[in-house]
Amino acid sequence: MQLTVIFSLLFAIVIAIFAGLNSKVVEVNLLFVKPEVSQAIVILISAIFGAALMYLLNLVKTLKKSSEIRALKKVNAKLQQEKNDFNSEIKEKENGLSKIKLSDNLKEDKIIE
């Protein structure tokens, strides 16, 4: 996370320097309007819109991932509950089998006597 912030700041500084070096006035075609604006302003606005677009795309990706994580957590909790239920069933059956074996052993002992 910190590395991303450092690279972002360095990139912003490079863009600012680049924009400062290109301060010539240019004509920008915005469909129906053709204003004359400093090239530095055009570069900075383009960079800001690009950053905002990347943020929105990342936000959508993050929301999808968090939704997927929530769904998987629900499935995981359900599977854990099923596992616990199966384990308790197994223990009950093992206890029942051990009682049956114990009673069989007692019957065998009585037969042998």
DALIN-V950177 format. One line per field, one symbol per residue. phi: phi as a letter, one per 20 degrees, with the letter a starting at -180 (. if undefined). psi: psi as a letter, one per 40 degrees, with the letter a starting at -180 (. if undefined). burial: b if it has 24 or more other C-alpha atoms within 12 Angstrom, else e. Layout:
BEGIN
phi=???
psi=???
burial=???
END
This chain:
BEGIN
phi=.ffffffffffffffffffffddfecededldccfecffffffffffffffffffffffffffffffffgfffffffffffffffffffffffffffffffffffffffffff
psi=ddddddddddddddddddddegeihihhhgceigihihdddddddddddddddddddddddddddddddddddddddddddddddddddddddddddddddddddddddddd.
burial=eeeeeeeeeeeeeebbeeeeeeeeeeeeeeeeeeeeeeeebbbbeeeeeeeeeeeeeeeeeeeeeeeeeeeeeeeeeeeeeeeeeeeeeeeeeeeeeeeeeeeeeeeeeeeee
END
